[in-house]
């Protein structure tokens, strides 16, 4: 496995398209990680306070 210095040294030599593909892949992976974390938190009830807050805000502005 290469170290960070080797990766930095070869980064400039990589074609631009390859780097774009790498960034795209990493962004998709990051998005999937966030989606999974949000789903896990929602199912566990960790986000219930946000739903309650949103409903309260909605009711407050609806009745204003």
N, CA, C and O atoms as a GROMACS GRO file, in nm:
protein
  256
    1UNK      N    1   0.084  -0.117   0.000
    1UNK     CA    2   0.000   0.000   0.000
    1UNK      C    3   0.089   0.125   0.000
    1UNK      O    4   0.190   0.130   0.070
    2UNK      N    5   0.050   0.223  -0.079
    2UNK     CA    6   0.131   0.344  -0.090
    2UNK      C    7   0.103   0.437   0.026
    2UNK      O    8  -0.004   0.435   0.086
    3UNK      N    9   0.202   0.520   0.055
    3UNK     CA   10   0.180   0.618   0.161
    3UNK      C   11   0.134   0.750   0.101
    3UNK      O   12   0.127   0.765  -0.021
    4UNK      N   13   0.104   0.845   0.187
    4UNK     CA   14   0.050   0.973   0.142
    4UNK      C   15   0.149   1.049   0.055
    4UNK      O   16   0.109   1.109  -0.045
    5UNK      N   17   0.278   1.046   0.090
    5UNK     CA   18   0.377   1.117   0.009
    5UNK      C   19   0.381   1.063  -0.133
    5UNK      O   20   0.390   1.139  -0.229
    6UNK      N   21   0.375   0.931  -0.146
    6UNK     CA   22   0.377   0.872  -0.280
    6UNK      C   23   0.251   0.912  -0.356
    6UNK      O   24   0.258   0.941  -0.476
    7UNK      N   25   0.137   0.914  -0.289
    7UNK     CA   26   0.013   0.954  -0.355
    7UNK      C   27   0.020   1.098  -0.400
    7UNK      O   28  -0.022   1.130  -0.511
    8UNK      N   29   0.072   1.186  -0.315
    8UNK     CA   30   0.083   1.327  -0.352
    8UNK      C   31   0.180   1.345  -0.470
    8UNK      O   32   0.157   1.428  -0.557
    9UNK      N   33   0.287   1.268  -0.471
    9UNK     CA   34   0.386   1.279  -0.578
    9UNK      C   35   0.329   1.234  -0.712
    9UNK      O   36   0.364   1.289  -0.816
   10UNK      N   37   0.241   1.134  -0.709
   10UNK     CA   38   0.187   1.084  -0.835
   10UNK      C   39   0.057   1.153  -0.874
   10UNK      O   40   0.009   1.135  -0.986
   11UNK      N   41  -0.002   1.230  -0.783
   11UNK     CA   42  -0.130   1.295  -0.811
   11UNK      C   43  -0.121   1.385  -0.933
   11UNK      O   44  -0.212   1.385  -1.017
   12UNK      N   45  -0.015   1.461  -0.944
   12UNK     CA   46  -0.001   1.552  -1.058
   12UNK      C   47   0.015   1.478  -1.190
   12UNK      O   48  -0.017   1.531  -1.296
   13UNK      N   49   0.063   1.356  -1.184
   13UNK     CA   50   0.086   1.280  -1.305
   13UNK      C   51  -0.042   1.213  -1.356
   13UNK      O   52  -0.046   1.169  -1.471
   14UNK      N   53  -0.144   1.204  -1.274
   14UNK     CA   54  -0.267   1.137  -1.315
   14UNK      C   55  -0.345   1.225  -1.412
   14UNK      O   56  -0.348   1.347  -1.398
   15UNK      N   57  -0.405   1.162  -1.507
   15UNK     CA   58  -0.488   1.239  -1.602
   15UNK      C   59  -0.605   1.305  -1.529
   15UNK      O   60  -0.659   1.252  -1.432
   16UNK      N   61  -0.642   1.421  -1.578
   16UNK     CA   62  -0.751   1.497  -1.517
   16UNK      C   63  -0.879   1.416  -1.509
   16UNK      O   64  -0.949   1.421  -1.408
   17UNK      N   65  -0.911   1.340  -1.612
   17UNK     CA   66  -1.033   1.261  -1.614
   17UNK      C   67  -1.032   1.156  -1.503
   17UNK      O   68  -1.135   1.132  -1.439
   18UNK      N   69  -0.918   1.094  -1.480
   18UNK     CA   70  -0.907   0.994  -1.374
   18UNK      C   71  -0.933   1.057  -1.238
   18UNK      O   72  -1.000   0.997  -1.153
   19UNK      N   73  -0.883   1.177  -1.217
   19UNK     CA   74  -0.905   1.246  -1.090
   19UNK      C   75  -1.053   1.282  -1.075
   19UNK      O   76  -1.108   1.271  -0.965
   20UNK      N   77  -1.117   1.326  -1.183
   20UNK     CA   78  -1.259   1.358  -1.177
   20UNK      C   79  -1.340   1.234  -1.140
   20UNK      O   80  -1.434   1.242  -1.061
   21UNK      N   81  -1.303   1.121  -1.197
   21UNK     CA   82  -1.373   0.996  -1.166
   21UNK      C   83  -1.352   0.956  -1.020
   21UNK      O   84  -1.444   0.909  -0.954
   22UNK      N   85  -1.232   0.974  -0.970
   22UNK     CA   86  -1.203   0.942  -0.831
   22UNK      C   87  -1.285   1.031  -0.738
   22UNK      O   88  -1.346   0.981  -0.643
   23UNK      N   89  -1.287   1.161  -0.763
   23UNK     CA   90  -1.364   1.253  -0.680
   23UNK      C   91  -1.513   1.219  -0.685
   23UNK      O   92  -1.581   1.224  -0.583
   24UNK      N   93  -1.562   1.184  -0.802
   24UNK     CA   94  -1.702   1.147  -0.816
   24UNK      C   95  -1.734   1.022  -0.734
   24UNK      O   96  -1.836   1.016  -0.666
   25UNK      N   97  -1.648   0.925  -0.742
   25UNK     CA   98  -1.665   0.801  -0.667
   25UNK      C   99  -1.665   0.828  -0.517
   25UNK      O  100  -1.749   0.776  -0.443
   26UNK      N  101  -1.572   0.911  -0.472
   26UNK     CA  102  -1.565   0.944  -0.329
   26UNK      C  103  -1.688   1.021  -0.284
   26UNK      O  104  -1.738   0.998  -0.173
   27UNK      N  105  -1.737   1.110  -0.366
   27UNK     CA  106  -1.856   1.188  -0.331
   27UNK      C  107  -1.978   1.097  -0.320
   27UNK      O  108  -2.060   1.113  -0.230
   28UNK      N  109  -1.990   1.002  -0.412
   28UNK     CA  110  -2.102   0.907  -0.406
   28UNK      C  111  -2.093   0.822  -0.280
   28UNK      O  112  -2.193   0.797  -0.214
   29UNK      N  113  -1.973   0.776  -0.248
   29UNK     CA  114  -1.953   0.695  -0.128
   29UNK      C  115  -1.989   0.776  -0.004
   29UNK      O  116  -2.055   0.726   0.086
   30UNK      N  117  -1.944   0.900   0.000
   30UNK     CA  118  -1.973   0.987   0.114
   30UNK      C  119  -2.123   1.008   0.128
   30UNK      O  120  -2.176   1.006   0.239
   31UNK      N  121  -2.192   1.028   0.016
   31UNK     CA  122  -2.336   1.045   0.018
   31UNK      C  123  -2.408   0.922   0.072
   31UNK      O  124  -2.502   0.933   0.150
   32UNK      N  125  -2.362   0.804   0.029
   32UNK     CA  126  -2.422   0.680   0.079
   32UNK      C  127  -2.399   0.665   0.229
   32UNK      O  128  -2.487   0.619   0.302
   33UNK      N  129  -2.281   0.703   0.275
   33UNK     CA  130  -2.251   0.695   0.419
   33UNK      C  131  -2.345   0.786   0.498
   33UNK      O  132  -2.399   0.746   0.601
   34UNK      N  133  -2.364   0.909   0.449
   34UNK     CA  134  -2.455   1.003   0.516
   34UNK      C  135  -2.597   0.948   0.515
   34UNK      O  136  -2.666   0.952   0.617
   35UNK      N  137  -2.641   0.896   0.401
   35UNK     CA  138  -2.776   0.840   0.391
   35UNK      C  139  -2.795   0.727   0.492
   35UNK      O  140  -2.898   0.721   0.560
   36UNK      N  141  -2.698   0.639   0.501
   36UNK     CA  142  -2.706   0.527   0.596
   36UNK      C  143  -2.710   0.577   0.739
   36UNK      O  144  -2.786   0.525   0.821
   37UNK      N  145  -2.628   0.676   0.770
   37UNK     CA  146  -2.625   0.729   0.907
   37UNK      C  147  -2.756   0.796   0.943
   37UNK      O  148  -2.807   0.778   1.054
   38UNK      N  149  -2.812   0.873   0.850
   38UNK     CA  150  -2.939   0.940   0.876
   38UNK      C  151  -3.050   0.836   0.895
   38UNK      O  152  -3.133   0.850   0.985
   39UNK      N  153  -3.052   0.734   0.811
   39UNK     CA  154  -3.153   0.630   0.826
   39UNK      C  155  -3.141   0.559   0.961
   39UNK      O  156  -3.241   0.535   1.028
   40UNK      N  157  -3.019   0.526   1.000
   40UNK     CA  158  -2.996   0.461   1.129
   40UNK      C  159  -3.042   0.551   1.243
   40UNK      O  160  -3.109   0.504   1.335
   41UNK      N  161  -3.007   0.678   1.237
   41UNK     CA  162  -3.046   0.771   1.343
   41UNK      C  163  -3.197   0.790   1.347
   41UNK      O  164  -3.256   0.798   1.455
   42UNK      N  165  -3.260   0.796   1.231
   42UNK     CA  166  -3.405   0.813   1.226
   42UNK      C  167  -3.475   0.692   1.286
   42UNK      O  168  -3.569   0.707   1.365
   43UNK      N  169  -3.432   0.572   1.250
   43UNK     CA  170  -3.494   0.451   1.302
   43UNK      C  171  -3.473   0.433   1.452
   43UNK      O  172  -3.556   0.373   1.520
   44UNK      N  173  -3.363   0.486   1.502
   44UNK     CA  174  -3.334   0.472   1.646
   44UNK      C  175  -3.402   0.579   1.731
   44UNK      O  176  -3.400   0.572   1.854
   45UNK      N  177  -3.463   0.679   1.665
   45UNK     CA  178  -3.531   0.785   1.738
   45UNK      C  179  -3.445   0.906   1.768
   45UNK      O  180  -3.492   1.001   1.830
   46UNK      N  181  -3.320   0.904   1.724
   46UNK     CA  182  -3.231   1.016   1.753
   46UNK      C  183  -3.275   1.147   1.686
   46UNK      O  184  -3.236   1.255   1.729
   47UNK      N  185  -3.356   1.135   1.582
   47UNK     CA  186  -3.399   1.255   1.509
   47UNK      C  187  -3.542   1.296   1.542
   47UNK      O  188  -3.595   1.390   1.482
   48UNK      N  189  -3.605   1.228   1.635
   48UNK     CA  190  -3.743   1.260   1.671
   48UNK      C  191  -3.759   1.404   1.714
   48UNK      O  192  -3.860   1.467   1.683
   49UNK      N  193  -3.661   1.457   1.785
   49UNK     CA  194  -3.672   1.596   1.831
   49UNK      C  195  -3.681   1.693   1.714
   49UNK      O  196  -3.745   1.797   1.725
   50UNK      N  197  -3.618   1.659   1.602
   50UNK     CA  198  -3.626   1.747   1.485
   50UNK      C  199  -3.766   1.745   1.424
   50UNK      O  200  -3.819   1.849   1.384
   51UNK      N  201  -3.827   1.626   1.419
   51UNK     CA  202  -3.963   1.616   1.367
   51UNK      C  203  -4.060   1.693   1.456
   51UNK      O  204  -4.146   1.765   1.406
   52UNK      N  205  -4.046   1.679   1.587
   52UNK     CA  206  -4.134   1.750   1.679
   52UNK      C  207  -4.117   1.902   1.664
   52UNK      O  208  -4.215   1.976   1.667
   53UNK      N  209  -3.994   1.946   1.648
   53UNK     CA  210  -3.967   2.089   1.630
   53UNK      C  211  -4.028   2.139   1.500
   53UNK      O  212  -4.086   2.248   1.497
   54UNK      N  213  -4.016   2.062   1.394
   54UNK     CA  214  -4.071   2.103   1.265
   54UNK      C  215  -4.223   2.110   1.270
   54UNK      O  216  -4.283   2.202   1.214
   55UNK      N  217  -4.286   2.013   1.335
   55UNK     CA  218  -4.432   2.014   1.348
   55UNK      C  219  -4.477   2.134   1.430
   55UNK      O  220  -4.574   2.201   1.395
   56UNK      N  221  -4.407   2.161   1.539
   56UNK     CA  222  -4.440   2.277   1.623
   56UNK      C  223  -4.427   2.407   1.544
   56UNK      O  224  -4.514   2.494   1.552
   57UNK      N  225  -4.320   2.421   1.466
   57UNK     CA  226  -4.300   2.541   1.382
   57UNK      C  227  -4.413   2.554   1.280
   57UNK      O  228  -4.467   2.662   1.259
   58UNK      N  229  -4.446   2.443   1.218
   58UNK     CA  230  -4.551   2.443   1.117
   58UNK      C  231  -4.684   2.488   1.178
   58UNK      O  232  -4.753   2.574   1.122
   59UNK      N  233  -4.717   2.430   1.293
   59UNK     CA  234  -4.843   2.466   1.359
   59UNK      C  235  -4.843   2.613   1.404
   59UNK      O  236  -4.945   2.681   1.395
   60UNK      N  237  -4.731   2.659   1.451
   60UNK     CA  238  -4.720   2.798   1.497
   60UNK      C  239  -4.743   2.895   1.379
   60UNK      O  240  -4.816   2.993   1.393
   61UNK      N  241  -4.682   2.868   1.265
   61UNK     CA  242  -4.696   2.958   1.150
   61UNK      C  243  -4.829   2.940   1.079
   61UNK      O  244  -4.881   3.034   1.020
   62UNK      N  245  -4.884   2.820   1.084
   62UNK     CA  246  -5.014   2.794   1.022
   62UNK      C  247  -5.124   2.869   1.094
   62UNK      O  248  -5.219   2.917   1.032
   63UNK      N  249  -5.111   2.879   1.226
   63UNK     CA  250  -5.212   2.945   1.308
   63UNK      C  251  -5.184   3.093   1.332
   63UNK      O  252  -5.258   3.159   1.405
   64UNK      N  253  -5.081   3.145   1.272
   64UNK     CA  254  -5.045   3.286   1.293
   64UNK      C  255  -5.125   3.379   1.207
   64UNK      O  256  -5.107   3.501   1.214
   0.00000   0.00000   0.00000
